Amino acid sequence: MKTVVITGGTDGMGAALARHYLRQGNQVTVVGRSRAKFDALVTALTAEGVPSIAERAHFIGADLSLVADSEAVVQQLKKRHERIDVLILAASFIRQKRHLTDEGHEASWVLFFISKYLFVTGLADRLAASTRPVILNTSVPGTKVNAIDFDDVESIEAFTFARSNARQRRANELLGILATRNPKVSYLTWGPSRLVRTSFAGDVGPVMKYASTLLGPLIGQEPDKAVQPLIALIADPPGGRTAYRGSKRVRLNEGPDDNHDLDRLAASVGNVNADK
């Protein structure tokens, strides 16, 4: 039996992965904002006849765009699990505009990078206790090596959705360098090969919302189908730091300053904690 932790596990691909691993008889802890969606997932699996769901399915409620919530979840996970075999970082909430949280930080930067940094570093010992640990980060790979403005990581001076998205994606590729300093860890940055049908949680404008509503049902994959390449990769991880679109391996962009840039990212997270 594996121990699987999934952020964003109540909807879309995260929920599809939660269903898969629960059907396979694993311990699954889902981190999300909606207890109701988690309960509906558990009820549906119970109706299918999946055994011992109540003993194996766990929920932690949190808003991972808040640093305090992310840190609290890490502590709860450490108390609950002596070992984590699979850590899936799939929480998502799309914002087209810059949004400041009650903590005073840019919401997308915290959700899509800082929370993931805190999970990867805070749970490192639990992952190290696994024979073959896997970290799966649903951050689409393939952005430019200079995508991060280290003087303005929270986009105070110049925010655009495209620039914010590229910044997060590059940061998550660099996070893999830190994760794989433990040579047992497989760290995968992964994006779907094409559009996936989801409820599209986010605060977006009418054009993006209309496009998602229109195109999703027409050309989007069902989440359960979209995650099949992920399931295969997690079952037989390639080792080290890799990137995929669907089932196709893609090249990671590597720059001469990657390790220095990772140190600068770590310092930026430390500054966020110091500000609390």
N, C-alpha and C positions, 0 to 999 in steps of 0.2 A: 504494500500500500504506500503510495506516494503522498506527500504533503504538498498541496498546491495553494498558492496565494494569488488572487486575481484582483487587481484594482479595476474599477469600472466593470465589475462582473455581473451587473444586473440588467444589462441591455446590450443589444448588438452582438458583436463578436465576443466580447467578454462573457456575456451570458451563454453564448454557444459553447465556449470553452468550459465554463462551469458545468453545464449540462453534461458535456462529454466526460469530464473527469469524475463527476459524481456517478454517472452510469458505469464507469469502469471500476468503481469501488474505492476511490481515493478519498482522503480527507481534503476538503476544499474550504478555504476561508475567502469570502467575497468582501471586498471593501467598496462601499458605494454610498450614494446619498439617499437611496430609496429602499427602506425596509419593506414597503408594500410590494415592490417588484421582486425582491428576493423571496418573500413569502410566496408570491405567485409562482416563481420558478420551482420552489420546493414542493408546493402543492401539485404542480403538473407532473413532476417526477414521481411523487408518491402515487399519483393516479396511474402512472405507467407501470407501477409495481416495482420500481427501483428500491432495493432493500436498504434498511438502516440509514435513511436520509437524515433523520433527526440527529443521529450520532455523528454524522460525517460532514454535514453542511453547516457552516458558521457564517455569521454576518457581523461586520463592524461598520457602523455608520460614521461617515466623515465627509467633509468638504475638503478635498485635497488641494484646492487653491488657497488654503490657509496653512501656513507653516505650522502653527500649533496643532492643528488636526493631524497633519502628516506625522509629526513627532509623536503624538499620542498613539496613533495607530501602530507605529513601529514598536513602541513599548508594549502594547497589547499583544502584538504578534510574538514578541520575544517571550512574554509570559505564557502564551498558549502553546508555542511550538519549540521543541528542542532542536528540531531539524526542519529545514524547508528545502524541498527538492526542486520545485519549479516556482519561480516568481514571474508573474505576468503583469506587466505595467501597461494597462489599456484604458485607464480613465481618460475621458475626453469631454470637453465642453468648449465648443467653438465660439470665439468672440471676434467679430470683425473690427471692433473698436477697443481702444485701450480702456481697461477697467481697473480701478484701484480697489483693493479689498479693505476691510475694516482694519487690517494690520498695517495698511499703508504701502502695500506692494502690488505690482502688476500681476493680475490674476492668472493670465495665460503662462507667464514665465514661471510662476510658482507651480501651477498645475502640471505643466508639460516638461519642466526640468527640475526645479528644486525638490518637489515631492519625490521624484524618481531618484535623485541623488541621495536624499535622506533614506529611502528604502534600500538602495543598493549598499550604502555604507553602514547603515544601522543594522541591517540583517546579514552582514557579511559572515559573522560567526555561525549563524544558523544555516546559511548556504554551505559554508565550509564543512559542516557536519554531514552533508549529503555525499554519497559516493560519486554522483555525476550531476552536479547542480546546473540548472539552466535558468538564465534570465532572458525573458522575451520582452522586448520593448517595441510596442507598436508605434514607432516613430519612423516615418517614411525615410529611407536612406537616400543619399545621393546629392547633398547640397554642397555648396562651395566651401573651401577650407577657411575663407576669410569672412564667413557669414556673420560672425559675432563681433559686435562693437563692444569691447570690454570696458570702454568708458561710459557706456550707457546700456547695460544689459537689460534694464527694465523699461527701455524705450521711452524715457522721459522726454528726450529732445525731439525724436522723430519716430512716430509710430505709423507703420502701415501693416496691414494684415500679412502681406507677402514677406516683409522683412522680419516680422515677429515669428512667423512660421519657420522661415529658414534658420533663424537664430536658435530656436528650440531644437530643430532637427540636428543641427551641427553639434550642439551641446550634448545631445544624447548619443551621438556617435562617439564623441570624446569620452563620455562616461564609461563606455565599454573598455577603454584603456585601463581605467581604474578597476573595474570589475574583474578583468582577466589578469590582474596581478596575482590573483589566486589561479594557478594554472589548471585547476580542476573545473573552473567555471566556463560554460559556454554562454556567450553574450550575443544575442541576435537582435539587430534592428531590422524591423520587418514592416512592409506595407503591402496591402492587397494589390493584386494584379489589375483589378478594375473596381469600379464603384460597388459598394456593399449597401444593401438595403438595411437601414437602421431608422430609429425614431429621430435621429439627428438632433441630439441635445445641443443647444447653443443659443447665443444671442446674436443673430445675424440679420442682415438687411433683406428686403423682399426679393432681390434678384437671386441671391444664394439660396434662400429658402424655397423659392419657386423652382429653381433648377434642381434642387435635391428632391423636392416633392414630385416633380415631373419625370426626371430621369431615373430616379431610384427604382420605381416599379417597372420601368421599361427595359433598362439595361443592367440594373444592379444584381449582384449575386445575393442569394440568401446567406445570412451569417453562418449557418451550419455548414454550408458548402465552402464559403470563403476561408474558414479556419482549418480546412483539411490539410493544406500544406504546413500550417503551424503545428498541428498535431503530429505529423510525420517528422518534422524537424526536432520537436521536443523529445519524441520517442528515440530518436537516433541523432543526438546533437553533434554538429561538426567539430566542436571544440574551438576555443579561442574566440576572437571577435569577428563576426561575419555579418553580412547584410543580404536581405532577400526581398524581391517583389514577387508575391505569390510563392511558387515553388522554384523560381529562378534565382540563382545566386548572382548578386551584382557586386561591382567593385566598390570598396570603401575608398573615399577620397582621403588620402593621407598627405599631410603637410610637414615641413621640416620643424615646425614649432608646436606640434600636437601636444607633447608632454608639458611644455611651458603653458600652453593655452589651457590644458586641464588644471594645472596649478592655479591659474588665474580664476577659473570657474569655481574651484574649491574655495578660494579666498572670497569670492563674491557671495557664496552661500554662508560662509562664516560671518560676513558683514551683515547679512540678513538676520542671523541669529543674535548678533550683538545689538541690533536695533530693537529687539523685542523688549 
